[in-house]
Amino acid sequence: MKTTVEARDTGDGVEPKHTVHVVCANCGYDLDEAELEADTCSDCGAPLNLEQHVAIEVTTLPSIFGESM
């Protein structure tokens, strides 16, 4: 299952746009939301152990030269 969260201002800074991908840690099967509630993987039958991959996207870059240039 892939979930994408759009970038937003939190008041303390910016939460970047990021995508979280959840798979079975045993076989790498891409789980959907309903399968996350199960005790076993619907693909390999092993006890469900989740693995998450997070991809963060750069939406803005700070000035690398400061304000003098």
PDB file of N, H, CA, C and O in Angstrom:
ATOM      1  N   MET A   1       0.839  -1.160   0.000  1.00  0.00           N
ATOM      2  CA  MET A   1       0.000   0.000   0.000  1.00  0.00           C
ATOM      3  C   MET A   1       0.890   1.230   0.000  1.00  0.00           C
ATOM      4  O   MET A   1       1.832   1.332   0.787  1.00  0.00           O
ATOM      5  N   LYS A   2       0.583   2.159  -0.888  1.00  0.00           N
ATOM      6  H   LYS A   2      -0.182   2.077  -1.527  1.00  0.00           H
ATOM      7  CA  LYS A   2       1.319   3.418  -0.946  1.00  0.00           C
ATOM      8  C   LYS A   2       0.403   4.543  -0.489  1.00  0.00           C
ATOM      9  O   LYS A   2      -0.744   4.649  -0.922  1.00  0.00           O
ATOM     10  N   THR A   3       0.936   5.382   0.399  1.00  0.00           N
ATOM     11  H   THR A   3       1.868   5.295   0.751  1.00  0.00           H
ATOM     12  CA  THR A   3       0.210   6.548   0.880  1.00  0.00           C
ATOM     13  C   THR A   3       1.098   7.764   0.655  1.00  0.00           C
ATOM     14  O   THR A   3       2.255   7.778   1.076  1.00  0.00           O
ATOM     15  N   THR A   4       0.560   8.786  -0.011  1.00  0.00           N
ATOM     16  H   THR A   4      -0.380   8.774  -0.353  1.00  0.00           H
ATOM     17  CA  THR A   4       1.314  10.008  -0.266  1.00  0.00           C
ATOM     18  C   THR A   4       0.740  11.138   0.567  1.00  0.00           C
ATOM     19  O   THR A   4      -0.470  11.363   0.573  1.00  0.00           O
ATOM     20  N   VAL A   5       1.613  11.848   1.272  1.00  0.00           N
ATOM     21  H   VAL A   5       2.596  11.664   1.267  1.00  0.00           H
ATOM     22  CA  VAL A   5       1.234  12.995   2.087  1.00  0.00           C
ATOM     23  C   VAL A   5       1.816  14.237   1.420  1.00  0.00           C
ATOM     24  O   VAL A   5       3.025  14.320   1.205  1.00  0.00           O
ATOM     25  N   GLU A   6       0.969  15.189   1.097  1.00  0.00           N
ATOM     26  H   GLU A   6      -0.013  15.122   1.271  1.00  0.00           H
ATOM     27  CA  GLU A   6       1.418  16.412   0.439  1.00  0.00           C
ATOM     28  C   GLU A   6       2.178  17.312   1.422  1.00  0.00           C
ATOM     29  O   GLU A   6       1.958  17.241   2.631  1.00  0.00           O
ATOM     30  N   ALA A   7       3.056  18.144   0.904  1.00  0.00           N
ATOM     31  H   ALA A   7       3.234  18.201  -0.079  1.00  0.00           H
ATOM     32  CA  ALA A   7       3.827  19.085   1.729  1.00  0.00           C
ATOM     33  C   ALA A   7       2.869  20.060   2.395  1.00  0.00           C
ATOM     34  O   ALA A   7       1.865  20.466   1.810  1.00  0.00           O
ATOM     35  N   ARG A   8       3.203  20.436   3.650  1.00  0.00           N
ATOM     36  H   ARG A   8       4.019  20.107   4.125  1.00  0.00           H
ATOM     37  CA  ARG A   8       2.361  21.402   4.355  1.00  0.00           C
ATOM     38  C   ARG A   8       3.189  22.164   5.373  1.00  0.00           C
ATOM     39  O   ARG A   8       4.213  21.684   5.858  1.00  0.00           O
ATOM     40  N   ASP A   9       2.718  23.366   5.684  1.00  0.00           N
ATOM     41  H   ASP A   9       1.885  23.756   5.290  1.00  0.00           H
ATOM     42  CA  ASP A   9       3.363  24.207   6.694  1.00  0.00           C
ATOM     43  C   ASP A   9       2.817  23.793   8.053  1.00  0.00           C
ATOM     44  O   ASP A   9       1.602  23.783   8.252  1.00  0.00           O
ATOM     45  N   THR A  10       3.695  23.453   8.987  1.00  0.00           N
ATOM     46  H   THR A  10       4.682  23.461   8.825  1.00  0.00           H
ATOM     47  CA  THR A  10       3.274  22.992  10.308  1.00  0.00           C
ATOM     48  C   THR A  10       3.307  24.092  11.351  1.00  0.00           C
ATOM     49  O   THR A  10       2.907  23.859  12.492  1.00  0.00           O
ATOM     50  N   GLY A  11       3.767  25.276  11.001  1.00  0.00           N
ATOM     51  H   GLY A  11       4.092  25.465  10.075  1.00  0.00           H
ATOM     52  CA  GLY A  11       3.936  26.348  11.977  1.00  0.00           C
ATOM     53  C   GLY A  11       5.357  26.367  12.523  1.00  0.00           C
ATOM     54  O   GLY A  11       5.907  27.437  12.788  1.00  0.00           O
ATOM     55  N   ASP A  12       5.960  25.180  12.696  1.00  0.00           N
ATOM     56  H   ASP A  12       5.514  24.312  12.481  1.00  0.00           H
ATOM     57  CA  ASP A  12       7.350  25.064  13.147  1.00  0.00           C
ATOM     58  C   ASP A  12       8.291  24.818  11.985  1.00  0.00           C
ATOM     59  O   ASP A  12       9.503  24.721  12.174  1.00  0.00           O
ATOM     60  N   GLY A  13       7.747  24.719  10.795  1.00  0.00           N
ATOM     61  H   GLY A  13       6.762  24.798  10.642  1.00  0.00           H
ATOM     62  CA  GLY A  13       8.543  24.418   9.612  1.00  0.00           C
ATOM     63  C   GLY A  13       7.650  23.788   8.565  1.00  0.00           C
ATOM     64  O   GLY A  13       6.429  23.934   8.608  1.00  0.00           O
ATOM     65  N   VAL A  14       8.249  23.101   7.643  1.00  0.00           N
ATOM     66  H   VAL A  14       9.241  22.982   7.608  1.00  0.00           H
ATOM     67  CA  VAL A  14       7.497  22.466   6.561  1.00  0.00           C
ATOM     68  C   VAL A  14       7.647  20.957   6.662  1.00  0.00           C
ATOM     69  O   VAL A  14       8.757  20.439   6.784  1.00  0.00           O
ATOM     70  N   GLU A  15       6.518  20.255   6.610  1.00  0.00           N
ATOM     71  H   GLU A  15       5.616  20.675   6.511  1.00  0.00           H
ATOM     72  CA  GLU A  15       6.558  18.794   6.493  1.00  0.00           C
ATOM     73  C   GLU A  15       6.646  18.505   4.999  1.00  0.00           C
ATOM     74  O   GLU A  15       5.741  18.876   4.251  1.00  0.00           O
ATOM     75  N   PRO A  16       7.722  17.849   4.545  1.00  0.00           N
ATOM     76  CA  PRO A  16       7.894  17.647   3.105  1.00  0.00           C
ATOM     77  C   PRO A  16       6.906  16.631   2.546  1.00  0.00           C
ATOM     78  O   PRO A  16       6.352  15.813   3.281  1.00  0.00           O
ATOM     79  N   LYS A  17       6.696  16.697   1.243  1.00  0.00           N
ATOM     80  H   LYS A  17       7.146  17.362   0.647  1.00  0.00           H
ATOM     81  CA  LYS A  17       5.877  15.695   0.574  1.00  0.00           C
ATOM     82  C   LYS A  17       6.609  14.364   0.691  1.00  0.00           C
ATOM     83  O   LYS A  17       7.806  14.278   0.414  1.00  0.00           O
ATOM     84  N   HIS A  18       5.887  13.331   1.100  1.00  0.00           N
ATOM     85  H   HIS A  18       4.915  13.400   1.324  1.00  0.00           H
ATOM     86  CA  HIS A  18       6.525  12.024   1.232  1.00  0.00           C
ATOM     87  C   HIS A  18       5.528  10.909   0.934  1.00  0.00           C
ATOM     88  O   HIS A  18       4.316  11.077   1.069  1.00  0.00           O
ATOM     89  N   THR A  19       6.076   9.762   0.524  1.00  0.00           N
ATOM     90  H   THR A  19       7.061   9.626   0.415  1.00  0.00           H
ATOM     91  CA  THR A  19       5.282   8.591   0.209  1.00  0.00           C
ATOM     92  C   THR A  19       5.749   7.444   1.088  1.00  0.00           C
ATOM     93  O   THR A  19       6.948   7.184   1.198  1.00  0.00           O
ATOM     94  N   VAL A  20       4.789   6.749   1.723  1.00  0.00           N
ATOM     95  H   VAL A  20       3.815   6.960   1.634  1.00  0.00           H
ATOM     96  CA  VAL A  20       5.086   5.596   2.559  1.00  0.00           C
ATOM     97  C   VAL A  20       4.555   4.358   1.838  1.00  0.00           C
ATOM     98  O   VAL A  20       3.381   4.305   1.469  1.00  0.00           O
ATOM     99  N   HIS A  21       5.415   3.373   1.640  1.00  0.00           N
ATOM    100  H   HIS A  21       6.368   3.417   1.940  1.00  0.00           H
ATOM    101  CA  HIS A  21       5.066   2.128   0.955  1.00  0.00           C
ATOM    102  C   HIS A  21       5.192   0.992   1.965  1.00  0.00           C
ATOM    103  O   HIS A  21       6.272   0.775   2.516  1.00  0.00           O
ATOM    104  N   VAL A  22       4.089   0.257   2.217  1.00  0.00           N
ATOM    105  H   VAL A  22       3.213   0.433   1.770  1.00  0.00           H
ATOM    106  CA  VAL A  22       4.066  -0.820   3.199  1.00  0.00           C
ATOM    107  C   VAL A  22       3.992  -2.159   2.469  1.00  0.00           C
ATOM    108  O   VAL A  22       3.122  -2.374   1.625  1.00  0.00           O
ATOM    109  N   VAL A  23       4.934  -3.070   2.814  1.00  0.00           N
ATOM    110  H   VAL A  23       5.641  -2.896   3.499  1.00  0.00           H
ATOM    111  CA  VAL A  23       4.979  -4.402   2.206  1.00  0.00           C
ATOM    112  C   VAL A  23       5.186  -5.458   3.285  1.00  0.00           C
ATOM    113  O   VAL A  23       5.533  -5.135   4.421  1.00  0.00           O
ATOM    114  N   CYS A  24       4.972  -6.713   2.927  1.00  0.00           N
ATOM    115  H   CYS A  24       4.689  -6.975   2.004  1.00  0.00           H
ATOM    116  CA  CYS A  24       5.275  -7.835   3.806  1.00  0.00           C
ATOM    117  C   CYS A  24       6.800  -7.956   3.890  1.00  0.00           C
ATOM    118  O   CYS A  24       7.480  -8.023   2.866  1.00  0.00           O
ATOM    119  N   ALA A  25       7.330  -7.984   5.114  1.00  0.00           N
ATOM    120  H   ALA A  25       6.778  -7.930   5.946  1.00  0.00           H
ATOM    121  CA  ALA A  25       8.787  -8.073   5.284  1.00  0.00           C
ATOM    122  C   ALA A  25       9.322  -9.432   4.857  1.00  0.00           C
ATOM    123  O   ALA A  25      10.502  -9.554   4.527  1.00  0.00           O
ATOM    124  N   ASN A  26       8.478 -10.449   4.857  1.00  0.00           N
ATOM    125  H   ASN A  26       7.520 -10.350   5.125  1.00  0.00           H
ATOM    126  CA  ASN A  26       8.923 -11.795   4.500  1.00  0.00           C
ATOM    127  C   ASN A  26       9.074 -11.978   2.984  1.00  0.00           C
ATOM    128  O   ASN A  26      10.085 -12.504   2.519  1.00  0.00           O
ATOM    129  N   CYS A  27       8.053 -11.536   2.205  1.00  0.00           N
ATOM    130  H   CYS A  27       7.231 -11.108   2.583  1.00  0.00           H
ATOM    131  CA  CYS A  27       8.079 -11.813   0.768  1.00  0.00           C
ATOM    132  C   CYS A  27       8.064 -10.566  -0.120  1.00  0.00           C
ATOM    133  O   CYS A  27       8.268 -10.671  -1.329  1.00  0.00           O
ATOM    134  N   GLY A  28       7.822  -9.375   0.472  1.00  0.00           N
ATOM    135  H   GLY A  28       7.656  -9.289   1.454  1.00  0.00           H
ATOM    136  CA  GLY A  28       7.801  -8.149  -0.315  1.00  0.00           C
ATOM    137  C   GLY A  28       6.469  -7.865  -0.982  1.00  0.00           C
ATOM    138  O   GLY A  28       6.374  -6.966  -1.817  1.00  0.00           O
ATOM    139  N   TYR A  29       5.428  -8.626  -0.622  1.00  0.00           N
ATOM    140  H   TYR A  29       5.505  -9.357   0.056  1.00  0.00           H
ATOM    141  CA  TYR A  29       4.102  -8.448  -1.218  1.00  0.00           C
ATOM    142  C   TYR A  29       3.548  -7.074  -0.862  1.00  0.00           C
ATOM    143  O   TYR A  29       3.602  -6.663   0.297  1.00  0.00           O
ATOM    144  N   ASP A  30       3.016  -6.362  -1.852  1.00  0.00           N
ATOM    145  H   ASP A  30       2.972  -6.696  -2.793  1.00  0.00           H
ATOM    146  CA  ASP A  30       2.428  -5.036  -1.657  1.00  0.00           C
ATOM    147  C   ASP A  30       1.043  -5.202  -1.038  1.00  0.00           C
ATOM    148  O   ASP A  30       0.103  -5.640  -1.702  1.00  0.00           O
ATOM    149  N   LEU A  31       0.927  -4.851   0.237  1.00  0.00           N
ATOM    150  H   LEU A  31       1.690  -4.495   0.777  1.00  0.00           H
ATOM    151  CA  LEU A  31      -0.322  -5.045   0.971  1.00  0.00           C
ATOM    152  C   LEU A  31      -1.286  -3.903   0.727  1.00  0.00           C
ATOM    153  O   LEU A  31      -0.870  -2.759   0.542  1.00  0.00           O
ATOM    154  N   ASP A  32      -2.592  -4.215   0.725  1.00  0.00           N
ATOM    155  H   ASP A  32      -2.930  -5.144   0.875  1.00  0.00           H
ATOM    156  CA  ASP A  32      -3.576  -3.137   0.677  1.00  0.00           C
ATOM    157  C   ASP A  32      -4.098  -2.880   2.083  1.00  0.00           C
ATOM    158  O   ASP A  32      -3.753  -3.601   3.020  1.00  0.00           O
ATOM    159  N   GLU A  33      -4.925  -1.858   2.228  1.00  0.00           N
ATOM    160  H   GLU A  33      -5.204  -1.273   1.467  1.00  0.00           H
ATOM    161  CA  GLU A  33      -5.352  -1.421   3.556  1.00  0.00           C
ATOM    162  C   GLU A  33      -6.091  -2.518   4.320  1.00  0.00           C
ATOM    163  O   GLU A  33      -5.897  -2.654   5.528  1.00  0.00           O
ATOM    164  N   ALA A  34      -6.926  -3.298   3.652  1.00  0.00           N
ATOM    165  H   ALA A  34      -7.084  -3.188   2.671  1.00  0.00           H
ATOM    166  CA  ALA A  34      -7.675  -4.367   4.307  1.00  0.00           C
ATOM    167  C   ALA A  34      -6.745  -5.473   4.801  1.00  0.00           C
ATOM    168  O   ALA A  34      -6.998  -6.073   5.845  1.00  0.00           O
ATOM    169  N   GLU A  35      -5.679  -5.744   4.065  1.00  0.00           N
ATOM    170  H   GLU A  35      -5.473  -5.256   3.216  1.00  0.00           H
ATOM    171  CA  GLU A  35      -4.740  -6.810   4.450  1.00  0.00           C
ATOM    172  C   GLU A  35      -3.878  -6.434   5.654  1.00  0.00           C
ATOM    173  O   GLU A  35      -3.318  -7.315   6.306  1.00  0.00           O
ATOM    174  N   LEU A  36      -3.764  -5.146   5.957  1.00  0.00           N
ATOM    175  H   LEU A  36      -4.219  -4.430   5.428  1.00  0.00           H
ATOM    176  CA  LEU A  36      -2.957  -4.716   7.093  1.00  0.00           C
ATOM    177  C   LEU A  36      -3.564  -5.165   8.421  1.00  0.00           C
ATOM    178  O   LEU A  36      -2.849  -5.263   9.418  1.00  0.00           O
ATOM    179  N   GLU A  37      -4.863  -5.438   8.453  1.00  0.00           N
ATOM    180  H   GLU A  37      -5.444  -5.358   7.643  1.00  0.00           H
ATOM    181  CA  GLU A  37      -5.545  -5.872   9.669  1.00  0.00           C
ATOM    182  C   GLU A  37      -5.355  -7.369   9.933  1.00  0.00           C
ATOM    183  O   GLU A  37      -5.625  -7.828  11.042  1.00  0.00           O
ATOM    184  N   ALA A  38      -4.902  -8.129   8.952  1.00  0.00           N
ATOM    185  H   ALA A  38      -4.683  -7.756   8.051  1.00  0.00           H
ATOM    186  CA  ALA A  38      -4.756  -9.586   9.078  1.00  0.00           C
ATOM    187  C   ALA A  38      -3.525  -9.957   9.904  1.00  0.00           C
ATOM    188  O   ALA A  38      -2.619  -9.146  10.093  1.00  0.00           O
ATOM    189  N   ASP A  39      -3.510 -11.192  10.388  1.00  0.00           N
ATOM    190  H   ASP A  39      -4.246 -11.851  10.234  1.00  0.00           H
ATOM    191  CA  ASP A  39      -2.368 -11.706  11.149  1.00  0.00           C
ATOM    192  C   ASP A  39      -1.343 -12.393  10.266  1.00  0.00           C
ATOM    193  O   ASP A  39      -0.195 -12.587  10.665  1.00  0.00           O
ATOM    194  N   THR A  40      -1.771 -12.765   9.051  1.00  0.00           N
ATOM    195  H   THR A  40      -2.704 -12.608   8.727  1.00  0.00           H
ATOM    196  CA  THR A  40      -0.870 -13.463   8.134  1.00  0.00           C
ATOM    197  C   THR A  40      -0.892 -12.782   6.767  1.00  0.00           C
ATOM    198  O   THR A  40      -1.879 -12.150   6.391  1.00  0.00           O
ATOM    199  N   CYS A  41       0.197 -12.919   6.039  1.00  0.00           N
ATOM    200  H   CYS A  41       0.999 -13.432   6.345  1.00  0.00           H
ATOM    201  CA  CYS A  41       0.304 -12.364   4.693  1.00  0.00           C
ATOM    202  C   CYS A  41      -0.584 -13.173   3.752  1.00  0.00           C
ATOM    203  O   CYS A  41      -0.546 -14.403   3.768  1.00  0.00           O
ATOM    204  N   SER A  42      -1.380 -12.491   2.936  1.00  0.00           N
ATOM    205  H   SER A  42      -1.411 -11.492   2.923  1.00  0.00           H
ATOM    206  CA  SER A  42      -2.277 -13.199   2.017  1.00  0.00           C
ATOM    207  C   SER A  42      -1.521 -13.790   0.831  1.00  0.00           C
ATOM    208  O   SER A  42      -2.093 -14.583   0.082  1.00  0.00           O
ATOM    209  N   ASP A  43      -0.249 -13.426   0.637  1.00  0.00           N
ATOM    210  H   ASP A  43       0.216 -12.782   1.244  1.00  0.00           H
ATOM    211  CA  ASP A  43       0.531 -13.965  -0.477  1.00  0.00           C
ATOM    212  C   ASP A  43       1.364 -15.179  -0.065  1.00  0.00           C
ATOM    213  O   ASP A  43       1.311 -16.221  -0.718  1.00  0.00           O
ATOM    214  N   CYS A  44       2.147 -15.041   1.037  1.00  0.00           N
ATOM    215  H   CYS A  44       2.190 -14.195   1.567  1.00  0.00           H
ATOM    216  CA  CYS A  44       3.054 -16.133   1.416  1.00  0.00           C
ATOM    217  C   CYS A  44       2.562 -16.929   2.621  1.00  0.00           C
ATOM    218  O   CYS A  44       3.097 -18.002   2.900  1.00  0.00           O
ATOM    219  N   GLY A  45       1.551 -16.429   3.344  1.00  0.00           N
ATOM    220  H   GLY A  45       1.116 -15.558   3.117  1.00  0.00           H
ATOM    221  CA  GLY A  45       1.003 -17.150   4.487  1.00  0.00           C
ATOM    222  C   GLY A  45       1.805 -17.031   5.775  1.00  0.00           C
ATOM    223  O   GLY A  45       1.414 -17.603   6.792  1.00  0.00           O
ATOM    224  N   ALA A  46       2.907 -16.310   5.757  1.00  0.00           N
ATOM    225  H   ALA A  46       3.224 -15.845   4.930  1.00  0.00           H
ATOM    226  CA  ALA A  46       3.738 -16.142   6.950  1.00  0.00           C
ATOM    227  C   ALA A  46       3.065 -15.142   7.904  1.00  0.00           C
ATOM    228  O   ALA A  46       2.256 -14.321   7.472  1.00  0.00           O
ATOM    229  N   PRO A  47       3.399 -15.213   9.196  1.00  0.00           N
ATOM    230  CA  PRO A  47       2.881 -14.201  10.122  1.00  0.00           C
ATOM    231  C   PRO A  47       3.252 -12.807   9.604  1.00  0.00           C
ATOM    232  O   PRO A  47       4.389 -12.559   9.202  1.00  0.00           O
ATOM    233  N   LEU A  48       2.277 -11.915   9.624  1.00  0.00           N
ATOM    234  H   LEU A  48       1.353 -12.117   9.950  1.00  0.00           H
ATOM    235  CA  LEU A  48       2.461 -10.611   9.007  1.00  0.00           C
ATOM    236  C   LEU A  48       3.435  -9.753   9.807  1.00  0.00           C
ATOM    237  O   LEU A  48       3.193  -9.417  10.967  1.00  0.00           O
ATOM    238  N   ASN A  49       4.528  -9.414   9.163  1.00  0.00           N
ATOM    239  H   ASN A  49       4.724  -9.686   8.221  1.00  0.00           H
ATOM    240  CA  ASN A  49       5.552  -8.525   9.702  1.00  0.00           C
ATOM    241  C   ASN A  49       5.735  -7.444   8.655  1.00  0.00           C
ATOM    242  O   ASN A  49       6.139  -7.729   7.528  1.00  0.00           O
ATOM    243  N   LEU A  50       5.439  -6.197   9.021  1.00  0.00           N
ATOM    244  H   LEU A  50       5.111  -5.965   9.937  1.00  0.00           H
ATOM    245  CA  LEU A  50       5.430  -5.111   8.039  1.00  0.00           C
ATOM    246  C   LEU A  50       6.799  -4.480   7.858  1.00  0.00           C
ATOM    247  O   LEU A  50       7.601  -4.406   8.790  1.00  0.00           O
ATOM    248  N   GLU A  51       7.043  -4.030   6.647  1.00  0.00           N
ATOM    249  H   GLU A  51       6.392  -4.090   5.890  1.00  0.00           H
ATOM    250  CA  GLU A  51       8.249  -3.279   6.305  1.00  0.00           C
ATOM    251  C   GLU A  51       7.785  -2.015   5.604  1.00  0.00           C
ATOM    252  O   GLU A  51       6.956  -2.073   4.696  1.00  0.00           O
ATOM    253  N   GLN A  52       8.313  -0.877   6.019  1.00  0.00           N
ATOM    254  H   GLN A  52       8.987  -0.829   6.757  1.00  0.00           H
ATOM    255  CA  GLN A  52       7.929   0.397   5.417  1.00  0.00           C
ATOM    256  C   GLN A  52       9.115   1.031   4.712  1.00  0.00           C
ATOM    257  O   GLN A  52      10.246   1.000   5.199  1.00  0.00           O
ATOM    258  N   HIS A  53       8.826   1.607   3.550  1.00  0.00           N
ATOM    259  H   HIS A  53       7.908   1.632   3.154  1.00  0.00           H
ATOM    260  CA  HIS A  53       9.812   2.372   2.796  1.00  0.00           C
ATOM    261  C   HIS A  53       9.261   3.787   2.676  1.00  0.00           C
ATOM    262  O   HIS A  53       8.098   3.969   2.316  1.00  0.00           O
ATOM    263  N   VAL A  54      10.080   4.785   2.973  1.00  0.00           N
ATOM    264  H   VAL A  54      11.025   4.636   3.265  1.00  0.00           H
ATOM    265  CA  VAL A  54       9.635   6.173   2.908  1.00  0.00           C
ATOM    266  C   VAL A  54      10.480   6.914   1.879  1.00  0.00           C
ATOM    267  O   VAL A  54      11.709   6.872   1.919  1.00  0.00           O
ATOM    268  N   ALA A  55       9.800   7.593   0.956  1.00  0.00           N
ATOM    269  H   ALA A  55       8.801   7.626   0.923  1.00  0.00           H
ATOM    270  CA  ALA A  55      10.467   8.414  -0.055  1.00  0.00           C
ATOM    271  C   ALA A  55      10.087   9.865   0.205  1.00  0.00           C
ATOM    272  O   ALA A  55       8.904  10.205   0.208  1.00  0.00           O
ATOM    273  N   ILE A  56      11.073  10.720   0.423  1.00  0.00           N
ATOM    274  H   ILE A  56      12.034  10.444   0.421  1.00  0.00           H
ATOM    275  CA  ILE A  56      10.830  12.133   0.694  1.00  0.00           C
ATOM    276  C   ILE A  56      11.190  12.937  -0.550  1.00  0.00           C
ATOM    277  O   ILE A  56      12.266  12.765  -1.122  1.00  0.00           O
ATOM    278  N   GLU A  57      10.273  13.821  -0.965  1.00  0.00           N
ATOM    279  H   GLU A  57       9.399  13.961  -0.500  1.00  0.00           H
ATOM    280  CA  GLU A  57      10.496  14.649  -2.142  1.00  0.00           C
ATOM    281  C   GLU A  57      10.900  16.061  -1.723  1.00  0.00           C
ATOM    282  O   GLU A  57      10.342  16.623  -0.780  1.00  0.00           O
ATOM    283  N   VAL A  58      11.860  16.617  -2.422  1.00  0.00           N
ATOM    284  H   VAL A  58      12.314  16.161  -3.188  1.00  0.00           H
ATOM    285  CA  VAL A  58      12.279  17.995  -2.169  1.00  0.00           C
ATOM    286  C   VAL A  58      11.339  18.905  -2.943  1.00  0.00           C
ATOM    287  O   VAL A  58      11.251  18.827  -4.168  1.00  0.00           O
ATOM    288  N   THR A  59      10.632  19.776  -2.213  1.00  0.00           N
ATOM    289  H   THR A  59      10.703  19.841  -1.218  1.00  0.00           H
ATOM    290  CA  THR A  59       9.697  20.691  -2.871  1.00  0.00           C
ATOM    291  C   THR A  59      10.252  22.102  -2.975  1.00  0.00           C
ATOM    292  O   THR A  59       9.869  22.850  -3.874  1.00  0.00           O
ATOM    293  N   THR A  60      11.148  22.478  -2.070  1.00  0.00           N
ATOM    294  H   THR A  60      11.459  21.870  -1.339  1.00  0.00           H
ATOM    295  CA  THR A  60      11.814  23.779  -2.129  1.00  0.00           C
ATOM    296  C   THR A  60      13.243  23.606  -1.642  1.00  0.00           C
ATOM    297  O   THR A  60      13.539  22.707  -0.854  1.00  0.00           O
ATOM    298  N   LEU A  61      14.118  24.469  -2.115  1.00  0.00           N
ATOM    299  H   LEU A  61      13.878  25.199  -2.755  1.00  0.00           H
ATOM    300  CA  LEU A  61      15.507  24.457  -1.683  1.00  0.00           C
ATOM    301  C   LEU A  61      15.837  25.783  -1.013  1.00  0.00           C
ATOM    302  O   LEU A  61      15.440  26.840  -1.504  1.00  0.00           O
ATOM    303  N   PRO A  62      16.564  25.740   0.109  1.00  0.00           N
ATOM    304  CA  PRO A  62      16.974  27.014   0.724  1.00  0.00           C
ATOM    305  C   PRO A  62      18.066  27.662  -0.124  1.00  0.00           C
ATOM    306  O   PRO A  62      18.748  26.994  -0.902  1.00  0.00           O
ATOM    307  N   SER A  63      18.214  28.942   0.039  1.00  0.00           N
ATOM    308  H   SER A  63      17.661  29.484   0.671  1.00  0.00           H
ATOM    309  CA  SER A  63      19.270  29.670  -0.663  1.00  0.00           C
ATOM    310  C   SER A  63      20.623  29.196  -0.168  1.00  0.00           C
ATOM    311  O   SER A  63      20.864  29.197   1.039  1.00  0.00           O
ATOM    312  N   ILE A  64      21.508  28.792  -1.060  1.00  0.00           N
ATOM    313  H   ILE A  64      21.312  28.790  -2.040  1.00  0.00           H
ATOM    314  CA  ILE A  64      22.820  28.288  -0.642  1.00  0.00           C
ATOM    315  C   ILE A  64      23.865  29.405  -0.561  1.00  0.00           C
ATOM    316  O   ILE A  64      24.946  29.210  -0.005  1.00  0.00           O
ATOM    317  N   PHE A  65      23.537  30.570  -1.116  1.00  0.00           N
ATOM    318  H   PHE A  65      22.659  30.727  -1.567  1.00  0.00           H
ATOM    319  CA  PHE A  65      24.486  31.674  -1.140  1.00  0.00           C
ATOM    320  C   PHE A  65      24.156  32.761  -0.127  1.00  0.00           C
ATOM    321  O   PHE A  65      24.907  33.732  -0.026  1.00  0.00           O
ATOM    322  N   GLY A  66      23.077  32.645   0.621  1.00  0.00           N
ATOM    323  H   GLY A  66      22.467  31.857   0.539  1.00  0.00           H
ATOM    324  CA  GLY A  66      22.689  33.686   1.552  1.00  0.00           C
ATOM    325  C   GLY A  66      22.000  34.824   0.824  1.00  0.00           C
ATOM    326  O   GLY A  66      21.699  34.718  -0.364  1.00  0.00           O
ATOM    327  N   GLU A  67      21.754  35.905   1.534  1.00  0.00           N
ATOM    328  H   GLU A  67      21.999  35.990   2.500  1.00  0.00           H
ATOM    329  CA  GLU A  67      21.022  37.011   0.961  1.00  0.00           C
ATOM    330  C   GLU A  67      21.920  38.052   0.302  1.00  0.00           C
ATOM    331  O   GLU A  67      21.404  38.977  -0.326  1.00  0.00           O
ATOM    332  N   SER A  68      23.224  37.942   0.417  1.00  0.00           N
ATOM    333  H   SER A  68      23.643  37.190   0.926  1.00  0.00           H
ATOM    334  CA  SER A  68      24.122  38.957  -0.133  1.00  0.00           C
ATOM    335  C   SER A  68      24.318  38.828  -1.633  1.00  0.00           C
ATOM    336  O   SER A  68      24.819  39.762  -2.259  1.00  0.00           O
ATOM    337  N   MET A  69      23.943  37.703  -2.233  1.00  0.00           N
ATOM    338  H   MET A  69      23.537  36.944  -1.724  1.00  0.00           H
ATOM    339  CA  MET A  69      24.160  37.528  -3.668  1.00  0.00           C
ATOM    340  C   MET A  69      22.900  37.605  -4.422  1.00  0.00           C
ATOM    341  O   MET A  69      22.904  37.478  -5.646  1.00  0.00           O
TER     342      MET A  69
END
